[in-house]
Amino acid sequence: MSKQQNKLSTICVQGGWQPKNGEPRVLPIYQSTTFKYDKTEDMADLFDLKASGYFYTRLQNPTNDVVASKIAALEGGVAAMLTSSGQAANFFSIFNICEAGDHFVSAASIYGGTYNLFAVTMKKLGIECTFVDADASEAEIEKAFRPNTKALFGETIANPVCSVLDIEKFARIAHKHGVPLMVDNTVPTPLNCRPFEFGADIVTHSTTKYMDGHAGTVGGCIVDSGNFDWMAHKDKFPGLTTPDPSYHGLTYSESFGKMAFITKATVQLMRDLGSIQAPQNAFLLNMGLETLHLRMQRHCENAQKVAEFLEKNEQVAWVNYRGLKSSPYHALSQ
Ligand SMILES: Cc1ncc(COP(=O)(O)O)c(C=O)c1O
């Protein structure tokens, strides 16, 4: 096992919840809608984002935040938030920087639910998406960009076609056009690929899949690398770089720096759209994450054996698995 695999395995088990002396060994479930304060002023400061803390679980909950911090550590990001589903994670990521009249570009080979969200539902909100062949040349993909383009999106390993995204290529294109690269990293999980290391800016997850791992809880997560400089493209991202009237004119980028994206998604989108993950589900997700390193290794070993077996079988017309040398994505995925 490599040094990095060892480190990630340790985070799976020990990351997130760090009990102090005498505190519970296992992450507690904060099954509480509200949090108690002695003074009205304490609550007022939380409402106005002058202090950090918890007051209402629709926005934030301590159990969720601990699990989000474990996923942030696994991905190597600066901040993360849990959502009620993977759909909510992808919706929030785009909607956090796109509004009516804006446009974004996405790889065409993505999960069908995400495709519908981008092609049909986002359109009803006035946000248009252009789909591109992720394997096309940089010049070809760049043709999809417009002056009002705000993001580039792709899946590391697309569900269900299993194509592998050239994250470095996508990051180059996104950054050339002054927009962040968002990568849905559901299928490989950070145990097999950490998109920030290849230039992605925002990572999303459907934690419903391998992260939970027991088919028990639907959930999602958004992680920010903290690397995208919103202020360098001030005019493109007014939601992050100009005052928010719903917080007395606070500007997220100025007040929260590298935490701006996740803070806005939490205090504005989660407040208004309410897609929080239930703390019970976050607890179960954390249990799943504790064995993610073991399960992913076994999944990959099993899949490799099945793929090799099928490839040798004369009755099988074709096998699509990136672990096989015959896959056009073999070299890229290595
Ligand atoms: C790659 C990917 N992203 C997002 C989603 C949506 O996640 P959820 O079902 O948790 O809403 C899925 C679901 O299959 C998926 O496979």
The ligand as a Gaussian input file, in Angstrom:
#p B3LYP/6-31G(d) Opt

LIG

0 1
 C      -22.438000       9.843000     -10.764000
 C      -23.706000      10.162000     -10.043000
 N      -23.940000      11.413000      -9.644000
 C      -25.075000      11.760000      -8.995000
 C      -26.056000      10.828000      -8.757000
 C      -27.316000      11.242000      -8.034000
 O      -27.190000      10.855000      -6.715000
 P      -28.428000      10.506000      -5.747000
 O      -29.107000       9.299000      -6.292000
 O      -27.759000      10.307000      -4.434000
 O      -29.325000      11.714000      -5.755000
 C      -25.854000       9.489000      -9.132000
 C      -26.892000       8.465000      -8.869000
 O      -26.877000       7.368000      -9.412000
 C      -24.653000       9.148000      -9.814000
 O      -24.405000       7.897000     -10.219000

